[in-house]
Structure formats: structure tokens, C-alpha cells
Amino acid sequence: PAPPPASTLSLLKQMLLCRCGARLRRGGTTANCILLNADSSENISAFVANCGDSRCITDAGTGSSSDLANLKFSNISEDHRPTSRKERTRLRSAEMRGEVNVVRDHMKTTRLYPGGLAVSRTIGDVSLTKAAIATPEVTECEVALTDDMPNVRFLLGTDGIFDTMETREITEVIRAEEEEKGERLNAKDLAKTVLVKCLEKSGLSDDMSVLVVDVCKGKPPTPTLSPDAVEVRLD
């Protein structure tokens, strides 16, 4: 059986430390992983492990494939930033121990010092502050596939996506595109639509990655990806 997402991230951290060593002491990365477990072709359990400010959203439990106007995405994972309610509680304790200073800079971004990290959880950055931990937060999402909603999708994106458009805006962009076409977008077109809209809005191409996972009734999740679903290049 596949290891749970939290164990996977812990293993990833150890592998990166072994291979990258000194570089991970000066830098780091975030991670957002999804594990799909199917006990049948209609009942799916999605386990999302998040460490940092990447995000996973889903349209599970909303609308139907024939009623595109009511489809909407909602957050599964919560961003790990110094301003989030859960993280503030933990960071206050670290401040009292003298391990970190939480400061809002001139750009109105809350950061951890020393180091200036804008995230409160990260894989790496081990030389900057003890307060930035690599412990992931795991969330379980139950998905029931029905005749009205025979497929649901999960969208995983980096902070560049969600710094540009919130989940509500992404829902509006996708809904408008699907209503214009009169059908649901396939995974590749959905990813491209989100990336293009983010680029148009921000003018930047750095730190923007999207992964779309479709779960369909009668087709249990498999690790196989078609070649054109792995990467979408924008000229």
C-alpha cells in the first residue's frame, strides 16, 4: 500500500537533505501532495498533505455536470503563512522562547526573522529559523461519485497562482469558460485556462504551476498520466 501523504513528505525532506545538504540549509521549498484511495468505483477518499503556501482546491460536492452554473471550487488545504490563525498560535509560543521574530515589512508582508520567510512551514530553510517547521497538515476529503456528478476534480497550485487569483476568482474563470463552451473543460484545458488568466492579471510567469486531477466514476484512480497531461507550455 502507498504510504500516507505525511510520511511521504517526511521521506522527501530526508532525501532532499541527504542529496542537497548545504543548499537546503540556505533555501527550501513547499509541497502539496494528494493521495487518492478508492474503496469502489464510486467512493473515493482524498488525503491532501500540505507544507507551505501551495494549495489544493476541489469542486467535489457542488452542482452537477449538467448544471455548470452551480459548480464551484473550495479549499481543501490551508496556506501555512504567519498570518493564518492556526500558525499564529504556534508562532507566538516560538516568539516567547526567543526562536523567531514575526514582523510585517514595508510591503505589508508578514515574515519570520531571521531569514525573512513569508511561510511558516517549509521543507528546507533549516539554517534560518526553528519556527518554520516541515510538518505537513493532512486533510481528508470524501468524494461520492453519482450519476449527476460522475467526475470531480482537484486543482493543486503554487502560491503564484493563489497570490494572483483567490479560489473564488478561479471558480468564476472556469465557470465562464465552461458556460461558453457548454461543457466541462478537460484537465489540460482547465490548467491552461487558469495559467493564462493568472499571467494576464499579474504579468509574471515565475512560480506558477498547476496540476489538475480528474476522478471519474467507473475509473478507479491510477498513477498513469497521458504525456500531454504532464506539462502545459505557454509561449
Backbone bond lengths (Angstrom), bond angles and torsions (degrees), N, CA, C in turn:
res aa  C-N    CA-C-N  psi(-1)  N-CA   C-N-CA  omega(-1)  CA-C   N-CA-C  phi
1 P - - - 1.472 - - 1.525 110.97 -
2 A 1.313 115.49 151.15 1.465 119.74 -179.53 1.511 110.41 -70.37
3 P 1.359 118.51 144.81 1.464 120.60 177.68 1.510 110.09 -68.81
4 P 1.338 118.21 151.64 1.463 120.15 176.99 1.521 110.32 -63.48
5 P 1.358 117.81 156.51 1.458 121.16 -176.06 1.525 114.05 -55.83
6 A 1.336 117.37 -39.43 1.467 119.83 -178.38 1.525 110.37 -62.53
7 S 1.342 117.31 -42.08 1.461 120.58 178.11 1.516 111.04 -65.76
8 T 1.337 116.31 -35.77 1.459 120.51 178.78 1.519 110.92 -62.90
9 L 1.351 117.37 -44.06 1.459 120.23 179.22 1.517 111.32 -66.86
10 S 1.320 117.99 -38.00 1.460 121.25 177.51 1.524 110.34 -62.27
11 L 1.344 115.89 -43.37 1.463 120.09 177.86 1.518 110.75 -64.33
12 L 1.350 116.48 -40.24 1.467 120.62 178.89 1.519 110.62 -60.87
13 K 1.323 116.68 -42.47 1.462 120.32 179.45 1.527 110.41 -60.06
14 Q 1.341 117.39 -46.53 1.458 120.83 -178.78 1.525 111.51 -63.35
15 M 1.350 116.44 -40.07 1.463 120.06 178.79 1.523 111.24 -64.36
16 L 1.351 115.42 -42.68 1.462 118.95 -179.91 1.526 111.38 -65.61
17 L 1.330 116.05 -40.55 1.463 119.46 178.94 1.521 110.89 -62.90
18 C 1.333 117.00 -39.65 1.465 121.10 -179.57 1.522 111.01 -67.80
19 R 1.333 117.05 -40.80 1.461 120.60 -174.78 1.526 113.38 -85.75
20 C 1.329 115.24 -35.88 1.465 118.87 -174.02 1.526 113.29 -103.42
21 G 1.339 115.95 -22.02 1.453 121.75 174.22 1.502 115.33 44.42
22 A 1.348 115.56 -107.01 1.464 122.25 -173.07 1.524 112.55 -60.03
23 R 1.346 116.92 -34.10 1.464 119.03 -178.32 1.530 111.73 -65.05
24 L 1.339 116.97 -36.05 1.459 119.60 179.01 1.519 112.18 -74.45
25 R 1.318 116.97 -15.13 1.461 118.71 175.50 1.523 110.63 -78.08
26 R 1.331 116.40 -22.54 1.463 120.45 178.68 1.523 112.64 -102.47
27 G 1.345 117.76 -15.46 1.458 121.35 -177.72 1.515 110.03 -145.31
28 G 1.306 115.94 177.08 1.450 118.65 -177.97 1.514 111.69 -164.21
29 T 1.317 115.47 -171.58 1.453 120.93 -178.78 1.522 109.44 -151.23
30 T 1.321 115.95 164.16 1.464 120.96 172.39 1.519 108.26 -103.46
31 A 1.328 116.81 170.34 1.463 120.48 178.37 1.519 109.73 -151.17
32 N 1.337 114.39 141.84 1.457 120.67 174.44 1.522 106.53 -138.16
33 C 1.321 116.86 116.32 1.460 122.00 -174.25 1.518 110.18 -121.33
34 I 1.339 115.91 148.65 1.461 120.70 176.37 1.518 109.26 -128.78
35 L 1.323 115.79 134.14 1.461 123.17 176.64 1.522 107.57 -119.71
36 L 1.332 116.61 122.63 1.455 121.65 -179.34 1.519 109.65 -104.91
37 N 1.330 115.90 128.72 1.459 121.47 179.92 1.526 108.40 -124.36
38 A 1.333 116.54 119.48 1.461 121.15 -176.85 1.519 110.09 -107.37
39 D 1.359 116.78 116.41 1.460 118.83 174.25 1.529 110.58 -89.15
40 S 1.333 115.69 -8.66 1.459 121.96 172.96 1.522 106.69 -162.30
41 S 1.327 115.60 -178.49 1.468 118.32 179.18 1.519 112.01 -77.69
42 E 1.358 117.83 -5.36 1.456 120.99 -176.58 1.522 113.58 -118.58
43 N 1.324 117.76 -18.31 1.463 120.76 -177.81 1.526 109.86 -117.30
44 I 1.318 115.13 117.68 1.454 121.76 -175.82 1.526 109.66 -122.86
45 S 1.319 116.24 136.40 1.466 121.29 171.78 1.517 107.77 -107.50
46 A 1.318 116.47 125.67 1.463 121.52 177.62 1.528 108.79 -109.43
47 F 1.326 116.53 123.61 1.456 122.07 177.30 1.535 107.34 -109.53
48 V 1.326 116.26 119.73 1.463 121.19 -178.42 1.527 108.90 -112.32
49 A 1.326 115.64 123.42 1.461 121.37 176.94 1.523 108.43 -109.91
50 N 1.327 115.90 125.00 1.463 120.50 -177.60 1.518 111.16 -124.00
51 C 1.327 115.32 136.75 1.464 121.95 173.85 1.523 107.03 -138.40
52 G 1.335 116.29 100.99 1.458 119.71 -179.08 1.515 111.89 117.24
53 D 1.340 116.10 -150.30 1.461 120.02 -173.39 1.526 113.84 -115.91
54 S 1.339 117.95 19.86 1.460 118.95 163.95 1.525 106.67 -76.05
55 R 1.333 117.53 165.88 1.465 119.04 -172.62 1.527 111.02 -144.18
56 C 1.334 115.41 148.96 1.457 122.06 173.92 1.519 108.51 -119.04
57 I 1.341 116.81 129.60 1.454 122.09 177.68 1.532 108.49 -127.41
58 T 1.338 116.75 160.77 1.460 120.69 -178.48 1.517 110.75 -146.05
59 D 1.345 115.96 156.60 1.459 120.34 173.32 1.516 110.94 -104.01
60 A 1.322 117.61 13.98 1.464 121.96 -179.80 1.523 111.00 -60.91
61 G 1.313 116.06 137.03 1.459 120.60 174.82 1.511 115.17 82.68
62 T 1.333 118.21 10.64 1.467 119.94 -179.66 1.518 109.91 -126.91
63 G 1.322 115.49 132.24 1.460 120.43 172.49 1.517 113.77 61.87
64 S 1.334 114.80 -157.60 1.453 122.15 176.87 1.516 108.15 -149.64
65 S 1.319 116.22 165.42 1.458 120.16 -178.55 1.525 112.20 -63.18
66 S 1.347 117.15 -23.27 1.460 120.62 178.81 1.522 112.28 -92.96
67 D 1.328 117.57 -2.74 1.464 122.35 -178.47 1.525 108.29 -128.21
68 L 1.327 116.04 71.95 1.463 121.72 -173.63 1.521 112.07 -64.07
69 A 1.338 117.98 -26.58 1.461 120.97 -175.73 1.527 112.14 -64.21
70 N 1.333 117.48 -25.96 1.464 120.21 -176.97 1.528 113.61 -97.46
71 L 1.325 117.27 -2.35 1.453 119.62 178.30 1.519 109.94 -70.77
72 K 1.316 117.27 133.45 1.455 120.26 176.58 1.517 109.80 -149.38
73 F 1.322 115.23 153.26 1.460 121.41 179.31 1.529 109.97 -95.84
74 S 1.320 115.21 148.04 1.458 121.10 175.05 1.524 108.76 -135.35
75 N 1.322 115.93 157.86 1.467 120.57 -176.75 1.527 111.11 -76.41
76 I 1.316 115.56 137.74 1.461 120.69 168.36 1.524 108.98 -99.40
77 S 1.318 116.80 -48.67 1.464 120.63 179.93 1.521 110.69 -94.26
78 E 1.323 115.17 159.16 1.468 122.19 177.27 1.521 108.86 -113.16
79 D 1.338 116.71 132.99 1.467 120.86 179.66 1.523 110.46 -63.14
80 H 1.322 115.54 138.38 1.463 120.40 177.70 1.525 109.20 -96.81
81 R 1.308 115.06 90.10 1.460 121.98 178.03 1.527 108.66 -125.60
82 P 1.321 116.75 156.90 1.473 119.24 -177.96 1.523 113.97 -59.75
83 T 1.334 117.35 -18.58 1.459 120.84 -177.57 1.531 113.41 -89.76
84 S 1.333 118.39 -11.30 1.460 119.29 -178.59 1.525 110.31 -71.12
85 R 1.324 115.93 149.16 1.463 121.08 -172.41 1.529 111.45 -59.72
86 K 1.327 117.56 -48.02 1.454 121.08 -178.29 1.529 111.52 -62.76
87 E 1.330 115.13 -41.97 1.460 118.96 -176.48 1.525 111.74 -72.15
88 R 1.338 117.69 -32.82 1.472 120.13 179.12 1.522 110.61 -60.48
89 T 1.321 116.79 -40.14 1.465 120.53 179.81 1.527 110.79 -61.34
90 R 1.317 115.94 -44.95 1.470 120.06 -179.71 1.527 111.44 -67.98
91 L 1.334 116.20 -40.57 1.461 120.03 -176.84 1.528 112.21 -70.34
92 R 1.337 117.57 -30.60 1.470 119.44 177.06 1.524 109.83 -60.76
93 S 1.325 117.22 -41.20 1.465 120.98 178.05 1.516 110.62 -63.68
94 A 1.335 117.24 -39.93 1.462 121.00 178.50 1.522 111.32 -66.59
95 E 1.348 116.57 -36.25 1.466 120.16 176.56 1.521 111.00 -64.08
96 M 1.313 116.63 -40.72 1.465 120.76 -179.83 1.532 111.28 -65.07
97 R 1.336 116.93 -28.32 1.462 120.88 177.24 1.529 111.64 -85.64
98 G 1.328 117.39 -1.76 1.456 121.21 179.24 1.506 114.21 76.72
99 E 1.354 117.47 21.29 1.462 120.81 -176.69 1.523 112.82 -89.26
100 V 1.330 118.07 -17.59 1.459 120.09 -173.96 1.520 109.88 -159.37
101 N 1.334 115.68 153.29 1.457 122.75 169.29 1.521 107.66 -117.99
102 V 1.325 116.52 126.27 1.460 121.15 178.90 1.521 107.30 -99.11
103 V 1.348 116.00 117.49 1.465 120.88 -171.41 1.526 110.03 -131.62
104 R 1.327 116.22 138.14 1.471 121.27 173.75 1.521 107.87 -94.47
105 D 1.344 116.67 119.19 1.466 120.06 -173.53 1.528 111.57 -84.94
106 H 1.345 115.81 -175.91 1.463 120.93 -175.32 1.527 112.82 -68.21
107 M 1.354 116.53 -17.04 1.463 121.02 176.87 1.530 111.33 -91.50
108 K 1.340 116.01 8.68 1.463 123.81 179.60 1.525 112.12 64.99
109 T 1.347 115.72 28.42 1.458 121.97 174.74 1.518 108.70 -103.81
110 T 1.315 117.35 129.10 1.464 121.29 179.18 1.521 109.13 -84.32
111 R 1.347 116.55 126.23 1.456 121.86 -175.04 1.526 111.43 -129.53
112 L 1.333 113.75 160.46 1.460 120.95 176.56 1.525 109.31 -101.04
113 Y 1.312 116.39 129.90 1.464 121.68 176.99 1.523 109.67 -122.65
114 P 1.369 115.00 143.00 1.463 128.44 6.16 1.530 112.24 -72.38
115 G 1.340 113.96 156.39 1.452 120.14 175.97 1.505 114.41 112.06
116 G 1.333 117.69 -38.07 1.459 120.47 178.88 1.517 114.29 76.52
117 L 1.343 118.01 25.79 1.462 120.83 179.99 1.528 111.06 -68.45
118 A 1.345 116.15 138.41 1.458 120.84 176.64 1.524 111.22 -97.76
119 V 1.329 117.03 3.93 1.463 122.36 174.81 1.522 108.62 -119.73
120 S 1.329 115.60 153.89 1.461 119.50 -178.45 1.530 112.38 -104.00
121 R 1.331 116.26 -6.46 1.467 121.16 173.58 1.521 108.04 -135.61
122 T 1.304 116.80 137.19 1.456 121.43 -175.61 1.519 109.93 -159.72
123 I 1.327 116.04 150.50 1.462 121.02 171.79 1.522 106.55 -94.53
124 G 1.314 117.05 110.26 1.459 121.36 -174.22 1.513 110.83 108.99
125 D 1.339 116.29 -154.37 1.467 122.13 -178.63 1.530 110.70 53.65
126 V 1.336 116.37 33.34 1.461 119.81 -170.54 1.529 113.23 -71.35
127 S 1.332 117.10 -18.79 1.465 118.96 -178.71 1.524 112.63 -89.96
128 L 1.353 117.82 -4.74 1.454 120.24 -172.99 1.527 112.54 -87.86
129 T 1.315 117.22 -56.27 1.459 119.35 -178.15 1.520 110.13 -156.82
130 K 1.310 116.45 142.29 1.461 121.02 177.06 1.526 111.81 -71.38
131 A 1.316 116.39 -18.16 1.465 120.22 -175.05 1.527 112.52 -74.96
132 A 1.334 117.63 -22.70 1.464 121.27 177.74 1.523 108.08 -86.67
133 I 1.319 116.43 100.21 1.457 121.17 -172.94 1.527 111.19 -96.20
134 A 1.336 115.98 163.09 1.464 121.49 179.56 1.522 112.06 -105.09
135 T 1.333 117.28 12.68 1.464 120.95 -179.86 1.528 110.04 -74.77
136 P 1.324 118.75 119.99 1.463 119.96 -178.81 1.527 111.59 -78.54
137 E 1.312 115.71 157.85 1.458 122.27 172.41 1.524 107.25 -105.05
138 V 1.327 117.08 124.78 1.467 121.82 -174.76 1.523 110.08 -107.06
139 T 1.329 116.21 130.00 1.458 122.89 179.35 1.522 108.98 -123.84
140 E 1.338 116.19 135.89 1.464 120.81 178.29 1.520 109.46 -104.29
141 C 1.325 115.62 137.21 1.461 122.13 179.30 1.524 108.40 -128.97
142 E 1.334 116.96 120.09 1.464 121.59 178.15 1.531 109.72 -88.61
143 V 1.316 116.26 131.73 1.461 121.45 -177.97 1.521 109.30 -122.19
144 A 1.331 116.63 125.24 1.458 122.00 176.10 1.527 108.44 -111.14
145 L 1.314 116.72 115.00 1.455 121.83 179.09 1.529 108.97 -86.77
146 T 1.332 115.99 128.99 1.461 121.73 -176.92 1.519 109.97 -126.22
147 D 1.335 115.95 175.15 1.468 119.70 176.83 1.525 110.63 -65.16
148 D 1.352 117.14 -34.00 1.468 120.39 178.14 1.524 111.64 -74.02
149 M 1.322 116.47 -31.34 1.462 121.11 -179.07 1.533 108.21 -132.27
150 P 1.351 117.21 76.19 1.460 120.42 -174.24 1.520 114.78 -76.53
151 N 1.314 116.97 -8.09 1.464 118.47 175.85 1.532 110.10 -149.26
152 V 1.303 115.60 144.10 1.466 121.99 175.46 1.518 107.42 -126.20
153 R 1.309 115.27 163.51 1.469 118.24 -178.75 1.517 110.71 -135.68
154 F 1.307 112.40 151.55 1.457 122.59 175.92 1.528 107.32 -118.41
155 L 1.310 115.78 135.31 1.465 121.00 177.54 1.516 108.18 -119.10
156 L 1.327 116.09 120.90 1.461 122.31 176.85 1.523 107.94 -108.57
157 G 1.325 116.83 129.70 1.456 119.96 -177.75 1.517 112.03 -141.13
158 T 1.320 115.98 154.07 1.462 121.41 177.64 1.521 110.14 -79.70
159 D 1.332 115.83 173.31 1.465 119.74 -175.97 1.522 112.23 -64.53
160 G 1.340 117.92 -25.46 1.462 119.78 177.86 1.521 111.97 -61.23
161 I 1.331 116.19 -32.44 1.468 120.66 177.12 1.523 110.36 -70.35
162 F 1.324 115.97 -52.00 1.466 119.86 -172.08 1.527 112.92 -82.51
163 D 1.323 118.10 -13.71 1.463 119.97 169.28 1.531 110.14 -73.82
164 T 1.341 115.57 -25.90 1.461 120.88 -178.67 1.525 111.75 -88.86
165 M 1.335 115.78 -44.14 1.461 120.27 -179.95 1.529 109.50 -134.45
166 E 1.318 116.67 129.84 1.454 120.60 174.85 1.529 109.58 -74.14
167 T 1.320 115.76 168.72 1.462 121.06 -177.80 1.527 111.35 -56.57
168 R 1.331 117.34 -40.19 1.467 121.18 179.19 1.524 111.32 -60.74
169 E 1.347 117.20 -41.82 1.459 120.69 179.57 1.522 111.60 -67.25
170 I 1.328 116.54 -37.77 1.465 120.11 177.99 1.518 109.95 -63.34
171 T 1.334 116.62 -40.97 1.466 120.39 175.91 1.518 110.56 -57.32
172 E 1.327 117.61 -45.78 1.462 121.94 -177.94 1.527 111.49 -63.99
173 V 1.335 116.31 -40.40 1.467 120.54 179.71 1.523 110.54 -64.33
174 I 1.327 116.32 -46.94 1.460 120.80 -178.53 1.522 110.63 -66.66
175 R 1.343 116.43 -43.00 1.469 120.51 -179.35 1.527 110.75 -60.82
176 A 1.325 117.06 -43.62 1.467 120.56 -179.09 1.525 110.76 -63.53
177 E 1.325 116.98 -41.47 1.463 120.57 -179.46 1.529 110.80 -67.37
178 E 1.338 116.29 -40.94 1.462 119.67 -178.51 1.526 111.79 -72.01
179 E 1.329 117.41 -36.24 1.465 119.90 178.29 1.528 110.54 -67.53
180 E 1.330 116.14 -34.52 1.471 119.86 178.09 1.526 110.58 -66.66
181 K 1.349 116.68 -39.60 1.459 120.89 -179.12 1.529 112.02 -83.63
182 G 1.340 116.70 -19.08 1.456 120.26 -179.37 1.508 114.19 76.56
183 E 1.310 117.56 17.09 1.467 121.96 179.02 1.521 109.40 -160.56
184 R 1.325 115.70 165.90 1.461 119.93 178.74 1.519 110.00 -70.75
185 L 1.319 116.31 142.53 1.458 120.93 174.72 1.513 109.37 -71.89
186 N 1.339 116.92 146.20 1.457 118.06 171.48 1.522 108.80 -75.41
187 A 1.328 116.80 169.69 1.463 120.89 -172.30 1.521 111.94 -59.55
188 K 1.338 116.97 -41.78 1.461 120.25 -178.27 1.525 111.58 -64.64
189 D 1.344 116.66 -46.03 1.463 120.00 -178.83 1.521 111.64 -67.81
190 L 1.340 116.64 -34.26 1.460 119.48 177.89 1.526 110.73 -64.45
191 A 1.341 115.95 -46.39 1.469 119.75 179.17 1.528 110.52 -60.41
192 K 1.318 116.34 -43.22 1.469 120.15 -179.47 1.522 111.32 -65.25
193 T 1.341 117.06 -40.10 1.469 121.36 179.24 1.525 110.87 -60.16
194 V 1.333 116.32 -46.32 1.460 120.43 -179.30 1.524 110.88 -64.21
195 L 1.330 116.93 -44.43 1.471 120.27 -179.41 1.528 111.56 -63.31
196 V 1.325 116.70 -44.82 1.466 120.19 -179.07 1.524 110.85 -61.83
197 K 1.337 117.74 -45.09 1.458 121.15 -179.61 1.525 111.23 -63.77
198 C 1.344 116.74 -39.09 1.465 119.71 178.03 1.520 111.08 -65.27
199 L 1.336 116.62 -40.90 1.467 120.43 179.10 1.522 110.91 -66.24
200 E 1.326 116.48 -40.14 1.468 120.01 178.67 1.524 110.65 -63.75
201 K 1.305 117.14 -36.93 1.465 121.01 -175.88 1.523 111.82 -79.20
202 S 1.339 117.28 -40.39 1.463 120.05 -174.12 1.527 113.56 -97.77
203 G 1.330 117.10 -27.80 1.461 119.79 -176.47 1.509 113.50 77.46
204 L 1.314 117.39 4.70 1.465 121.97 -178.34 1.523 109.85 -114.14
205 S 1.345 116.25 154.51 1.462 120.41 176.59 1.522 110.98 -121.47
206 D 1.320 117.10 2.09 1.463 120.76 -177.63 1.528 110.60 -81.21
207 D 1.318 115.12 140.18 1.464 120.14 171.13 1.516 112.69 61.42
208 M 1.317 117.00 42.37 1.455 121.00 176.26 1.522 109.38 -128.18
209 S 1.321 115.97 108.36 1.463 121.48 177.51 1.517 108.70 -135.53
210 V 1.338 115.96 141.64 1.460 122.38 179.89 1.521 109.34 -133.64
211 L 1.318 116.21 135.89 1.460 122.74 172.26 1.517 107.73 -125.46
212 V 1.330 117.14 125.79 1.458 121.92 179.10 1.527 108.70 -111.62
213 V 1.327 116.06 126.95 1.468 121.93 179.77 1.519 108.34 -116.89
214 D 1.333 117.44 118.90 1.452 122.59 176.68 1.524 109.97 -99.06
215 V 1.320 116.71 133.38 1.464 122.24 175.45 1.518 107.06 -116.96
216 C 1.347 117.15 121.73 1.457 121.71 -171.90 1.528 111.69 -118.28
217 K 1.315 115.95 142.29 1.450 121.65 178.32 1.521 110.25 -61.93
218 G 1.323 115.98 134.27 1.454 120.68 179.95 1.503 114.55 83.03
219 K 1.359 116.62 -2.09 1.460 121.08 178.90 1.520 108.68 -130.07
220 P 1.344 117.70 88.74 1.471 120.24 179.56 1.516 110.99 -55.39
221 P 1.351 118.14 144.14 1.469 121.45 -178.64 1.518 111.38 -57.92
222 T 1.316 116.39 136.02 1.467 122.30 174.70 1.520 107.84 -129.03
223 P 1.345 118.23 159.65 1.470 120.59 -179.28 1.512 113.59 -79.45
224 T 1.339 118.38 5.86 1.459 121.40 -176.24 1.528 110.85 -83.03
225 L 1.321 116.42 131.60 1.461 122.11 176.06 1.515 109.01 -121.31
226 S 1.333 115.88 138.98 1.457 118.02 173.98 1.522 108.68 -71.38
227 P 1.343 117.59 149.56 1.482 120.11 -176.06 1.509 114.26 -54.41
228 D 1.363 117.11 -38.98 1.466 118.60 -176.51 1.526 113.01 -79.86
229 A 1.343 117.92 -2.98 1.457 120.60 178.19 1.523 111.78 -93.18
230 V 1.328 117.16 -9.56 1.453 120.52 -175.25 1.524 111.50 -76.50
231 E 1.315 117.45 -39.92 1.460 119.51 -175.85 1.510 110.87 -148.77
232 V 1.298 116.21 137.91 1.455 121.89 174.08 1.519 107.58 -115.57
233 R 1.308 116.99 118.55 1.474 120.81 -179.90 1.514 109.69 -97.75
234 L 1.302 116.32 134.38 1.458 121.66 178.67 1.515 109.04 -109.90
235 D 1.317 116.82 123.49 1.473 120.86 179.71 1.528 110.00 -83.12
